[in-house]
Amino acid sequence: MASQHPAAPRQHAPHAHHHDGPRPDDTHLAELLDLDAEVLHEQLDGLTAWAAELTDGTPPRRILDLGSGTGTGTFALLKRFESAEAEAVDASPQLLQHLADRARALGLADRVHPVRADLDTTWPAAVGTVDLVWASASLHHLADPDRTLREAFAALRPGGLLLAIEMDSVPFPRFLPHELGLGRPGLEERCHAALTHRHGGDLPDLGSDWGPRLAGAGFTVEAERELAVDLRAPLPAAAGRYAQAALQRMRGGLDGSLSAEDLTTLDLLISDDGPESVRHRTDLVVRTRRLAWAARRPSS
Ligand SMILES: C[S@@+](CC[C@H](N)C(=O)[O-])C[C@H]1O[C@@H](n2cnc3c(N)ncnc32)[C@H](O)[C@@H]1O
């Protein structure tokens, strides 16, 4: 594979003007994705170990990370498969830049190839044939994920593997106890209910059963795994920041969907300072459920 300096993502999205220019939202998303990787690193390790089992005997040399974000999957896979290189495909120039900077900092620049592409408009043909496709928390963002799955199938060598990792109808973990001591019991449940309602409209594929859809794209679905995360005190040091970043992102979609009292309480919880801030609370948890599918392109 031709080596590509990660500071200059290749571009395959001529029509992706909606992704041009700096987006403050992506700066925040980058922080959230990195915190997610830090706090949930055991689950990530488990998934790459699973990938190693499933590719036993023929470790992948060419990996494609679809909707790579800041490179959580890319870097975890490159650590697991030391002879591999990865194509990291994402529509966001900011997230790809973040990934490229990190690749350099980790000394992995020559094994990481950031490719800017809007998968809703163009399959990045320069990616070529790969041995392993990783799609984590990205399929539900796509306008036509079934088409992208068919394209990923075509990009895989016969016998190659795709791992899809997705989540329930709410893409955020739970962090808060039911009783907050702030007079708004059940606040997070109401946030999630409001988001589920909203996502039913703007992210209709969130929470989908991807097994039949993978089969529809030609894959043989070999296994499905549920990853249940239930972290309690003592939590990793980054958990408070992770909770803050996730609740802040959630807050952005909740105006008009929650009562003024709930929104005021949520604002207290996501503030940087104050005893109510999730940065300082000692009663947080991190509970989430992710689902993973392993699907293979048949050898013949
Ligand atoms: C929730 S993030 C997951 C990132 C990463 N896979 C991870 O597990 O941390 C979803 C990613 O999909 C990317 N994405 C969404 N729509 C896309 C599209 N149409 N084409 C390419 N990437 C897209 C976003 O930019 C974002 O980086």
The ligand as an SDF file (V2000), in Angstrom:
LIG
                    3D

 27 29  0  0  0  0  0  0  0  0999 V2000
  -19.9590    8.1420   16.6090 C   0  0  0  0  0  0  0  0  0  0  0  0
  -18.6100    8.4830   15.5980 S   0  0  0  0  0  0  0  0  0  0  0  0
  -17.6760    6.9660   15.7510 C   0  0  0  0  0  0  0  0  0  0  0  0
  -16.2190    7.1620   15.4720 C   0  0  0  0  0  0  0  0  0  0  0  0
  -15.3310    5.9380   15.6690 C   0  0  0  0  0  0  0  0  0  0  0  0
  -15.6700    4.8900   14.7440 N   0  0  0  0  0  0  0  0  0  0  0  0
  -15.3740    5.4470   17.0850 C   0  0  0  0  0  0  0  0  0  0  0  0
  -15.8130    4.3110   17.3170 O   0  0  0  0  0  0  0  0  0  0  0  0
  -14.9500    6.1770   17.9750 O   0  0  0  0  0  0  0  0  0  0  0  0
  -19.2690    8.3740   13.9520 C   0  0  0  0  0  0  0  0  0  0  0  0
  -18.2690    8.7510   12.8820 C   0  0  0  0  0  0  0  0  0  0  0  0
  -18.8420    8.5290   11.5930 O   0  0  0  0  0  0  0  0  0  0  0  0
  -18.4640    9.5880   10.7520 C   0  0  0  0  0  0  0  0  0  0  0  0
  -19.4440    9.7280    9.6730 N   0  0  0  0  0  0  0  0  0  0  0  0
  -20.7520   10.0350    9.8100 C   0  0  0  0  0  0  0  0  0  0  0  0
  -21.3350   10.1020    8.5960 N   0  0  0  0  0  0  0  0  0  0  0  0
  -20.3690    9.8240    7.6880 C   0  0  0  0  0  0  0  0  0  0  0  0
  -20.3420    9.7590    6.2730 C   0  0  0  0  0  0  0  0  0  0  0  0
  -21.4350    9.9870    5.5540 N   0  0  0  0  0  0  0  0  0  0  0  0
  -19.1810    9.4570    5.6570 N   0  0  0  0  0  0  0  0  0  0  0  0
  -18.0560    9.2160    6.3800 C   0  0  0  0  0  0  0  0  0  0  0  0
  -18.0280    9.2840    7.7300 N   0  0  0  0  0  0  0  0  0  0  0  0
  -19.1720    9.5780    8.3720 C   0  0  0  0  0  0  0  0  0  0  0  0
  -18.4550   10.8110   11.6750 C   0  0  0  0  0  0  0  0  0  0  0  0
  -17.6930   11.8840   11.1290 O   0  0  0  0  0  0  0  0  0  0  0  0
  -17.8640   10.2120   12.9380 C   0  0  0  0  0  0  0  0  0  0  0  0
  -16.4710   10.3020   12.9440 O   0  0  0  0  0  0  0  0  0  0  0  0
  1  2  1  0
  2  3  1  0
  2 10  1  0
  3  4  1  0
  4  5  1  0
  5  6  1  0
  5  7  1  0
  7  8  2  0
  7  9  1  0
 10 11  1  0
 11 12  1  0
 11 26  1  0
 12 13  1  0
 13 14  1  0
 13 24  1  0
 14 15  1  0
 14 23  1  0
 15 16  2  0
 16 17  1  0
 17 18  1  0
 17 23  2  0
 18 19  1  0
 18 20  2  0
 20 21  1  0
 21 22  2  0
 22 23  1  0
 24 25  1  0
 24 26  1  0
 26 27  1  0
M  CHG  2   2   1   9  -1
M  END
$$$$
